[in-house]
Amino acid sequence: MGRHRRGTLELPGGSGEAGESFEAAVIRELAEETGLVAHAEDMGLLGTLVDHVDGVLRVTVGSLVHAWRGEPMRQPGECVGDWAWYPFDQVPDGLFVCGAQNLTAWRPDLAIEHPPAHFTRFAPVTPPYAPA
């Protein structure tokens, strides 16, 4: 997780580009924000989260990257840096809502507070994507 310049703690993420698959967007955003390199076979899509924030309908596609190369570092021109790993039972407060929603969609046992969102799983989660 990284610290956004606004102060929130965030997972890597962002917006897809025109014509880009969700998988390609995950891999690109991960590299752009953290410097980590992953491939399509290294990740899986969890599903969609839909919520309303300040009157805006927000749709988020969650993913789980299970293998990568490199160490996360602040990238030039990015808003998020100070990347660090946290044990699931020690996730700090101040997590960006979309990240909190995605973590609990993947692992409902996590005690992370956030506004509700409707989650639709893309497919059953199977190893290596299954929660530990």
C-alpha positions in Angstrom: 0.0 0.0 0.0 1.2 3.5 -0.7 0.5 6.9 0.7 -1.4 9.3 -1.6 -0.4 13.0 -1.5 -3.9 13.6 0.0 -3.0 11.4 2.9 -5.0 8.3 2.2 -3.4 4.8 2.1 -4.0 3.2 -1.3 -3.6 0.0 -3.2 -2.1 0.4 -6.7 -4.8 1.3 -9.2 -6.2 3.7 -11.7 -8.3 4.0 -14.8 -8.3 1.9 -17.9 -7.4 3.4 -21.3 -9.6 3.2 -24.4 -9.5 -0.3 -25.8 -7.5 -1.6 -22.9 -8.5 -4.9 -21.2 -8.9 -4.9 -17.4 -6.0 -7.2 -17.1 -3.8 -4.9 -19.2 -4.9 -1.9 -17.1 -3.9 -3.7 -13.9 -0.5 -4.6 -15.2 0.1 -1.1 -16.6 -1.1 0.7 -13.5 0.9 -1.5 -11.2 4.1 -0.7 -13.1 3.3 3.0 -13.5 2.6 3.5 -9.8 5.0 1.1 -8.1 7.6 0.0 -10.6 6.5 -3.7 -10.1 6.3 -5.9 -13.2 3.6 -8.5 -13.5 2.2 -10.5 -16.4 -1.4 -11.6 -17.3 -0.7 -15.1 -15.9 0.3 -13.4 -12.6 -3.1 -12.0 -11.8 -6.8 -12.5 -11.7 -9.8 -10.3 -11.7 -12.1 -10.5 -8.7 -15.2 -8.7 -9.8 -16.9 -5.4 -9.8 -17.8 -3.1 -6.9 -20.5 -0.5 -7.4 -21.2 2.3 -5.0 -22.3 5.9 -4.9 -20.0 8.6 -3.7 -21.2 12.2 -3.5 -23.9 11.5 -6.1 -21.5 9.8 -8.5 -21.9 6.2 -9.5 -18.5 4.5 -9.1 -17.6 1.1 -10.6 -14.3 -0.5 -9.5 -12.9 -3.8 -10.9 -10.8 -5.6 -8.2 -7.9 -7.8 -9.0 -5.3 -9.9 -7.2 -1.7 -10.0 -8.4 0.0 -13.1 -7.0 3.5 -12.8 -8.5 5.6 -9.9 -9.6 9.2 -8.8 -10.1 10.9 -5.9 -8.3 10.3 -3.8 -5.1 7.7 -1.1 -5.0 9.2 2.4 -5.2 7.8 6.0 -5.7 7.6 6.6 -9.4 8.2 10.0 -11.0 5.0 12.0 -11.6 2.8 9.6 -9.6 0.6 10.8 -6.7 1.2 7.7 -4.5 4.5 6.7 -2.9 6.0 5.5 0.3 5.0 2.0 -0.6 5.0 -0.6 2.2 3.8 -4.1 2.9 1.3 -4.6 5.7 0.0 -7.8 7.3 -3.7 -8.2 6.8 -4.3 -7.9 10.6 -2.4 -4.7 10.7 -3.8 -2.6 7.9 -3.6 1.0 9.1 -6.6 3.3 9.3 -7.1 5.8 6.5 -7.4 3.3 3.7 -9.0 4.8 0.5 -12.6 3.5 0.2 -12.1 1.6 -3.1 -9.1 -0.2 -1.7 -11.0 -1.1 1.5 -13.9 -2.4 -0.5 -11.7 -4.5 -2.7 -9.8 -6.0 0.2 -13.0 -7.1 2.0 -14.5 -8.4 -1.3 -11.5 -10.6 -1.6 -11.2 -11.4 2.1 -14.6 -10.9 3.9 -12.9 -11.9 7.2 -10.8 -8.7 7.2 -12.0 -6.2 9.9 -11.8 -3.1 7.6 -14.5 -0.5 7.9 -15.8 1.2 4.7 -19.1 2.4 3.1 -21.1 -0.4 1.5 -20.7 -1.5 -2.1 -22.4 -4.1 -4.2 -19.9 -6.8 -5.2 -20.4 -9.1 -8.2 -17.7 -11.8 -8.5 -16.5 -12.5 -12.1 -15.9 -16.2 -11.5 -15.2 -18.5 -8.5 -11.9 -17.7 -6.9 -9.5 -20.7 -7.3 -5.9 -21.1 -6.3 -3.6 -19.3 -6.6 -6.1 -16.5 -6.1 -8.0 -18.0 -3.1 -7.5 -16.2 0.3 -5.0 -17.8 2.6 
